[in-house]
Amino acid sequence: MKSIFAAALFFAAVLFLTPSAHAKEHIQIIGHVVAVTDGDTLKLLTPEKQLIKIRLAEIDAPEKKQPYGMKAKKSAF
């Protein structure tokens, strides 16, 4: 179950990593999700061993210190 959610979160990260409509280029980053910081923030490890912190846009999830914040974080795994 953890791997299914991690894969889903990875694909969601790839989808949300494209810049806004005002940008001329699209960015695609490939890697493995190694940590979920909050309900809308994760850390991605690229094949080059670069650790990237990603904050997903337009995801309405509470921060850790807010009500249900730790539940949102734990639901990632």
CNS distance restraints for C-alpha pairs under 8 A (distance, minus, plus):
assign (resid   1 and name CA) (resid   5 and name CA) 6.40 0.50 0.50
assign (resid   1 and name CA) (resid  77 and name CA) 7.97 0.50 0.50
assign (resid   2 and name CA) (resid   6 and name CA) 6.09 0.50 0.50
assign (resid   2 and name CA) (resid  76 and name CA) 7.75 0.50 0.50
assign (resid   2 and name CA) (resid  77 and name CA) 5.15 0.50 0.50
assign (resid   3 and name CA) (resid   7 and name CA) 6.02 0.50 0.50
assign (resid   4 and name CA) (resid   8 and name CA) 6.21 0.50 0.50
assign (resid   5 and name CA) (resid   9 and name CA) 6.01 0.50 0.50
assign (resid   5 and name CA) (resid  76 and name CA) 6.68 0.50 0.50
assign (resid   5 and name CA) (resid  77 and name CA) 6.94 0.50 0.50
assign (resid   6 and name CA) (resid  10 and name CA) 6.04 0.50 0.50
assign (resid   6 and name CA) (resid  33 and name CA) 6.64 0.50 0.50
assign (resid   6 and name CA) (resid  76 and name CA) 7.33 0.50 0.50
assign (resid   6 and name CA) (resid  77 and name CA) 7.44 0.50 0.50
assign (resid   7 and name CA) (resid  11 and name CA) 6.29 0.50 0.50
assign (resid   8 and name CA) (resid  12 and name CA) 6.15 0.50 0.50
assign (resid   9 and name CA) (resid  13 and name CA) 6.09 0.50 0.50
assign (resid   9 and name CA) (resid  33 and name CA) 7.75 0.50 0.50
assign (resid  10 and name CA) (resid  14 and name CA) 6.32 0.50 0.50
assign (resid  10 and name CA) (resid  31 and name CA) 7.92 0.50 0.50
assign (resid  10 and name CA) (resid  32 and name CA) 6.96 0.50 0.50
assign (resid  10 and name CA) (resid  33 and name CA) 6.24 0.50 0.50
assign (resid  11 and name CA) (resid  15 and name CA) 6.26 0.50 0.50
assign (resid  12 and name CA) (resid  16 and name CA) 6.18 0.50 0.50
assign (resid  13 and name CA) (resid  17 and name CA) 5.94 0.50 0.50
assign (resid  13 and name CA) (resid  54 and name CA) 7.72 0.50 0.50
assign (resid  13 and name CA) (resid  56 and name CA) 6.76 0.50 0.50
assign (resid  14 and name CA) (resid  18 and name CA) 7.44 0.50 0.50
assign (resid  14 and name CA) (resid  28 and name CA) 6.43 0.50 0.50
assign (resid  14 and name CA) (resid  29 and name CA) 6.54 0.50 0.50
assign (resid  14 and name CA) (resid  30 and name CA) 7.36 0.50 0.50
assign (resid  16 and name CA) (resid  56 and name CA) 6.30 0.50 0.50
assign (resid  16 and name CA) (resid  57 and name CA) 6.68 0.50 0.50
assign (resid  17 and name CA) (resid  27 and name CA) 6.64 0.50 0.50
assign (resid  17 and name CA) (resid  28 and name CA) 6.70 0.50 0.50
assign (resid  17 and name CA) (resid  29 and name CA) 7.53 0.50 0.50
assign (resid  17 and name CA) (resid  56 and name CA) 7.67 0.50 0.50
assign (resid  18 and name CA) (resid  26 and name CA) 5.30 0.50 0.50
assign (resid  18 and name CA) (resid  27 and name CA) 5.34 0.50 0.50
assign (resid  18 and name CA) (resid  28 and name CA) 6.81 0.50 0.50
assign (resid  19 and name CA) (resid  23 and name CA) 5.94 0.50 0.50
assign (resid  19 and name CA) (resid  25 and name CA) 7.54 0.50 0.50
assign (resid  19 and name CA) (resid  26 and name CA) 6.10 0.50 0.50
assign (resid  19 and name CA) (resid  27 and name CA) 6.95 0.50 0.50
assign (resid  29 and name CA) (resid  46 and name CA) 7.58 0.50 0.50
assign (resid  30 and name CA) (resid  46 and name CA) 6.07 0.50 0.50
assign (resid  30 and name CA) (resid  47 and name CA) 7.54 0.50 0.50
assign (resid  31 and name CA) (resid  44 and name CA) 5.85 0.50 0.50
assign (resid  31 and name CA) (resid  45 and name CA) 5.21 0.50 0.50
assign (resid  31 and name CA) (resid  46 and name CA) 4.15 0.50 0.50
assign (resid  31 and name CA) (resid  47 and name CA) 6.05 0.50 0.50
assign (resid  32 and name CA) (resid  44 and name CA) 5.40 0.50 0.50
assign (resid  32 and name CA) (resid  45 and name CA) 5.25 0.50 0.50
assign (resid  32 and name CA) (resid  46 and name CA) 6.57 0.50 0.50
assign (resid  33 and name CA) (resid  42 and name CA) 6.87 0.50 0.50
assign (resid  33 and name CA) (resid  43 and name CA) 5.80 0.50 0.50
assign (resid  33 and name CA) (resid  44 and name CA) 4.48 0.50 0.50
assign (resid  33 and name CA) (resid  45 and name CA) 6.38 0.50 0.50
assign (resid  34 and name CA) (resid  42 and name CA) 7.69 0.50 0.50
assign (resid  34 and name CA) (resid  43 and name CA) 5.74 0.50 0.50
assign (resid  34 and name CA) (resid  44 and name CA) 5.80 0.50 0.50
assign (resid  34 and name CA) (resid  45 and name CA) 6.46 0.50 0.50
assign (resid  35 and name CA) (resid  42 and name CA) 5.63 0.50 0.50
assign (resid  35 and name CA) (resid  43 and name CA) 5.12 0.50 0.50
assign (resid  35 and name CA) (resid  44 and name CA) 7.36 0.50 0.50
assign (resid  36 and name CA) (resid  40 and name CA) 7.98 0.50 0.50
assign (resid  36 and name CA) (resid  41 and name CA) 6.03 0.50 0.50
assign (resid  36 and name CA) (resid  42 and name CA) 4.26 0.50 0.50
assign (resid  36 and name CA) (resid  43 and name CA) 6.32 0.50 0.50
assign (resid  36 and name CA) (resid  73 and name CA) 6.56 0.50 0.50
assign (resid  36 and name CA) (resid  76 and name CA) 6.91 0.50 0.50
assign (resid  37 and name CA) (resid  41 and name CA) 5.29 0.50 0.50
assign (resid  37 and name CA) (resid  42 and name CA) 5.38 0.50 0.50
assign (resid  37 and name CA) (resid  43 and name CA) 7.36 0.50 0.50
assign (resid  37 and name CA) (resid  73 and name CA) 6.86 0.50 0.50
assign (resid  38 and name CA) (resid  42 and name CA) 7.05 0.50 0.50
assign (resid  38 and name CA) (resid  61 and name CA) 7.79 0.50 0.50
assign (resid  38 and name CA) (resid  62 and name CA) 7.48 0.50 0.50
assign (resid  38 and name CA) (resid  63 and name CA) 5.70 0.50 0.50
assign (resid  38 and name CA) (resid  64 and name CA) 5.92 0.50 0.50
assign (resid  38 and name CA) (resid  69 and name CA) 7.19 0.50 0.50
assign (resid  38 and name CA) (resid  70 and name CA) 7.73 0.50 0.50
assign (resid  38 and name CA) (resid  72 and name CA) 7.02 0.50 0.50
assign (resid  38 and name CA) (resid  73 and name CA) 5.09 0.50 0.50
assign (resid  39 and name CA) (resid  61 and name CA) 5.04 0.50 0.50
assign (resid  39 and name CA) (resid  62 and name CA) 6.32 0.50 0.50
assign (resid  39 and name CA) (resid  63 and name CA) 6.67 0.50 0.50
assign (resid  39 and name CA) (resid  64 and name CA) 7.88 0.50 0.50
assign (resid  39 and name CA) (resid  69 and name CA) 7.19 0.50 0.50
assign (resid  39 and name CA) (resid  72 and name CA) 5.04 0.50 0.50
assign (resid  39 and name CA) (resid  73 and name CA) 4.99 0.50 0.50
assign (resid  39 and name CA) (resid  76 and name CA) 7.49 0.50 0.50
assign (resid  40 and name CA) (resid  55 and name CA) 5.83 0.50 0.50
assign (resid  40 and name CA) (resid  56 and name CA) 5.37 0.50 0.50
assign (resid  40 and name CA) (resid  57 and name CA) 7.88 0.50 0.50
assign (resid  40 and name CA) (resid  59 and name CA) 6.05 0.50 0.50
assign (resid  40 and name CA) (resid  60 and name CA) 7.36 0.50 0.50
assign (resid  40 and name CA) (resid  61 and name CA) 5.82 0.50 0.50
assign (resid  40 and name CA) (resid  62 and name CA) 7.93 0.50 0.50
assign (resid  40 and name CA) (resid  63 and name CA) 7.97 0.50 0.50
assign (resid  41 and name CA) (resid  53 and name CA) 7.19 0.50 0.50
assign (resid  41 and name CA) (resid  54 and name CA) 5.61 0.50 0.50
assign (resid  41 and name CA) (resid  55 and name CA) 4.39 0.50 0.50
assign (resid  41 and name CA) (resid  56 and name CA) 6.19 0.50 0.50
assign (resid  42 and name CA) (resid  53 and name CA) 5.89 0.50 0.50
assign (resid  42 and name CA) (resid  54 and name CA) 5.30 0.50 0.50
assign (resid  42 and name CA) (resid  55 and name CA) 6.55 0.50 0.50
assign (resid  43 and name CA) (resid  51 and name CA) 6.55 0.50 0.50
assign (resid  43 and name CA) (resid  52 and name CA) 5.53 0.50 0.50
assign (resid  43 and name CA) (resid  53 and name CA) 4.51 0.50 0.50
assign (resid  43 and name CA) (resid  54 and name CA) 6.01 0.50 0.50
assign (resid  44 and name CA) (resid  51 and name CA) 5.68 0.50 0.50
assign (resid  44 and name CA) (resid  52 and name CA) 5.10 0.50 0.50
assign (resid  44 and name CA) (resid  53 and name CA) 6.40 0.50 0.50
assign (resid  44 and name CA) (resid  54 and name CA) 7.24 0.50 0.50
assign (resid  45 and name CA) (resid  49 and name CA) 5.74 0.50 0.50
assign (resid  45 and name CA) (resid  50 and name CA) 5.58 0.50 0.50
assign (resid  45 and name CA) (resid  51 and name CA) 4.63 0.50 0.50
assign (resid  45 and name CA) (resid  52 and name CA) 6.38 0.50 0.50
assign (resid  46 and name CA) (resid  50 and name CA) 5.25 0.50 0.50
assign (resid  46 and name CA) (resid  51 and name CA) 6.57 0.50 0.50
assign (resid  46 and name CA) (resid  52 and name CA) 7.74 0.50 0.50
assign (resid  61 and name CA) (resid  69 and name CA) 7.60 0.50 0.50
assign (resid  61 and name CA) (resid  72 and name CA) 6.85 0.50 0.50
assign (resid  62 and name CA) (resid  66 and name CA) 5.83 0.50 0.50
assign (resid  62 and name CA) (resid  67 and name CA) 7.06 0.50 0.50
assign (resid  62 and name CA) (resid  68 and name CA) 6.61 0.50 0.50
assign (resid  62 and name CA) (resid  69 and name CA) 4.88 0.50 0.50
assign (resid  62 and name CA) (resid  72 and name CA) 6.88 0.50 0.50
assign (resid  63 and name CA) (resid  69 and name CA) 4.98 0.50 0.50
assign (resid  63 and name CA) (resid  70 and name CA) 7.86 0.50 0.50
assign (resid  64 and name CA) (resid  68 and name CA) 7.54 0.50 0.50
assign (resid  64 and name CA) (resid  69 and name CA) 3.94 0.50 0.50
assign (resid  64 and name CA) (resid  70 and name CA) 5.15 0.50 0.50
assign (resid  64 and name CA) (resid  72 and name CA) 7.86 0.50 0.50
assign (resid  64 and name CA) (resid  73 and name CA) 7.19 0.50 0.50
assign (resid  65 and name CA) (resid  69 and name CA) 5.89 0.50 0.50
assign (resid  65 and name CA) (resid  70 and name CA) 7.53 0.50 0.50
assign (resid  68 and name CA) (resid  72 and name CA) 6.19 0.50 0.50
assign (resid  69 and name CA) (resid  73 and name CA) 6.38 0.50 0.50
assign (resid  70 and name CA) (resid  74 and name CA) 6.06 0.50 0.50
assign (resid  71 and name CA) (resid  75 and name CA) 6.06 0.50 0.50
assign (resid  72 and name CA) (resid  76 and name CA) 7.03 0.50 0.50
assign (resid  73 and name CA) (resid  77 and name CA) 7.94 0.50 0.50
